[in-house]
Amino acid sequence: MPIAVFPPWTPDYADLGAGSRVVQNVFRRKNGTYGAMRALSEIGNALDGVCKGAGSFYSSDGTIVTFAGTATKLYLWNATTQTWGDVTRAVGGDYTLADEHRWVFTQVADRVFADNGVDAGQYWDIGTSTNFAAAPGSPPIARYAANSDNGFLHRAHTTTDNREAEWSSQFDPNEHTPGTNQGDVQTFQEGGRITGLVGGEVMVWFQEQKIRRGFYVGPDLIFQINELASQLGCTVPGSIASRERTIVFRANDGFYRLDGAQSITPIGDGVDDEFWTNLASDSLHSVWSIMDPLRPYFMIAWPTSTGIADTLWVCNLALGSDGWAPSSYNIECLFPMYATSSVDLDTDSGEAGDADLDTPGLPSLDSDSYRGSPVQVVAAFTSNHKLAFFTGDSLEATLDTVETAIGGVSRQVEIDRVIPLITGGSASVSPKAKLGYRQRQQDAVTYSSEVTADDQGDCWLAEPPSRFQRARVIVPSGSNFTHAIGVEYEPRQAGDL
């Protein structure tokens, strides 16, 4: 009996003999199988509104702080009580972010800076601050900020000019007078507005139509800034994510990865049109992306309609364009968080924050929330304005095989049964299958009713003969499977056409 593996997800391709057009709530493993995406498990109290940015930081003495911001407030996470506390500036009152603005947090030594592109930059000293306050040195109000390894704090897209790049004095993030200790400002005359900034050994500035990189060379030039791409830029600001020396971003024509600030490689063949066609262009501020700190995965949450992101795509970068898979979530923000939620397992001490292990809403006992170690994990904010981790039960997964002519294009076959090949997970949860079939490529696909696999793993069918076939497997939520591999068919020849 022929086996059909679940292929890469390629909604931009034709049906016959290409990838799959229907994949949902899974991620692509490096061996080519699919794994289960898990539900978001909320923790703690809600913020006062939509989360517009968050950051988690590790100080020199081992203190971990996590911040989140809304349009009007900044909050500090209390890992002991599992609550967010208001640490909005004491002088100046609430902040004034519009929909298009978000918070960007940057750490320099034991100081954290917070910028949003509309209010004066803020700072927090880990271990001593009780509220955010105006950053010293009157830095420019900017949308983006990042560190370089050479001791500069960079900001870009300022209220003076959306093409402006500025950096502080060397080894002094509180000094912002151009010409002082190698601090400077530069406005890019071509390439459109700056849409992102990535720091590190080499600075990378993204514009709408250009990408520039800057190498520190010292006085008098300070940074040697070159064009890395002259006809390619980032048009979706929230799509930029970086880890080590790899950056992923979305340009007008597709997704790309930038390695070592040198080579640019397209990675969205098969999905680029699907994204651009369905992206709600009036809600670009709701696009969030992140590199998984533990695995080579790029994750991008984006809206298909006005409002917060309702779709999450994950790309296994080890597979390039073959590594994509979509899921459905409602996400306000994505960010890497040090896993120190520190849910208290001591339920009888009477201390604040103690909770019975059966208390609704607590993460499962194998959740990263209990680890209490300086390891970053992917965190999110849900539409309830609550912090959450991807630690719940698996979501209902749907996967289609490639459409093929099992009996050859000149013959019809009848499929008697389909056997889903799903490993791991709950033995009490059985997958289901449908058969999709048609006679001609221009015909609409007809799907059979769902059939639940029996104790032997077989889904028995009674559909008419057809020339083209595909199988759809539905794995119910809570199955927590490990690998979705494909299906095995049992065809029976139905005669010549």
C-alpha positions, 0 to 999 in steps of 0.5 A: 500500500502506498505511503504519502508523507505530509509534505511542506506547506506551500499554499502558493503552489498548485495542488498536484504533485507539490506541497500541501495547501492545508496545514494547521496548528502544527510546526515543522520538525527538522526531519520533515515530520510535524509536531503539535502546537500547544495552547497558550497557558495564561498566568498572572493578572491582566494589564490595563490594555493591549500589551504593546511590548515586553522585555526580560533582562538578567542583571550582573548579580543574577536579578531578573526583571521583566517589563510590559507596556501598554498605551498608557502604563509600564508594568514590572512582573513579580515572580513571587506573587505572579502579578504585574505591578504598575511602575509608570513614571512618577513624573509625567503621568501616563504615556500616550502611545497611539496604535502604531507605536510600541515599547522597545526595551534595551539593556545596558549593564544594569540599566534598562531603557524603554522607548516608544517613539512618542514619549521621552525615553525612560530608564530603570536601574535594576535593584534600585528603581521603583518607577521608570523615569526620564532617561538622562542626557535627553536622548532623541525620542525614537521608535527603535533602539539597540546596543552595539558590541562597541559600547554604543546605545543606538536609536533610530526613526526619531521624531526629528526625522524617520530616516535618522540614526543616532548613537550615544557616546561610547560606553556612556548611554546617558550622553547624547551630544553629537561629537562628544566621545564619538556620539553622533547622528546621521540621516539616511537620504535615500531608502525611505523611513527606518523600519528596524534596527538590530545591534551586535558586532555589526549594526544593521539598519532596515529601511523600506527600500534599503538595508545598511550595515555599520562597522565600528572603525573609531574616530573620526569616521566612527561607523563605516556605514555601507549599503547591504541591499539597495533595492530591498528593505523591510516593509513590515517593521514587526517582522524583524527578529534576530538571534546570534548572527541571523536576522529574519525579515519581511520585504515587499516580495517575501521573507528573507534571512540575513546571516552575518550581516553579509548574505541574504537568502529568500526563505518564503518560496511557497508562502510569500503570496499567502502572507501578503494576500491575507495580511491586514494592511491597516494593522501592521502595528499588530505584527510581532516576531521572535526567534525561539531562544531554544530552537532554530525557529522564526515565529511571526504573529500577524493579523488577517483582519483589523485588530490583534494578531490572529495567526501565528506562523512558525518557520524551521530555519534549518529547512528554509522555505520548506519549514513553514506551518501556520496556527491560530492564536490571538496574540497581542505580543511575542517576546523572549522571557527568562523562565522565572515565573517561579510558580510556588509549589509550597502550598501550605506556608500561608505566604502571599502567592501560595496556591493549591496545585489544583487552582485553575489557570496554573501551568502544567507541572512540566511547564517552563514557568517552574524552572526558575533558571536564567533560560529564555523561552517564548512568551506571549500576551493573549487577547485577555492582556495576560502573560502566557506560555505555549505549555497547554495541551496540543491544539486540534491539528489538520494536515493534508497530503499532496494531491496525487493520482494514485492509480496514474492519471489514466486510471480511477481508483477507489480508496478503501481505507486510510491509515494515519501515521501519528506517533506519541501522545495520548493513546486514548485520542484517535486521529480522524481522516477524510478523503479528498477526491476529484476527476479533473484538476479544474473540479472542486475537491469533494471531501468525505465525512470524517472517519475516526480511526478504529482500534487498529488505526484504520479509517474505513471509507466508502467513496466513489472511484476518482482520478485524483486523491488527497487525504486529510488527517485531523488530530483532536486537541489534547492528543499531544502527539510527537510526530505527524508523519503521513498516511498509508492508503489502500487503493483498489483499481476501478478500471480504465477511463 
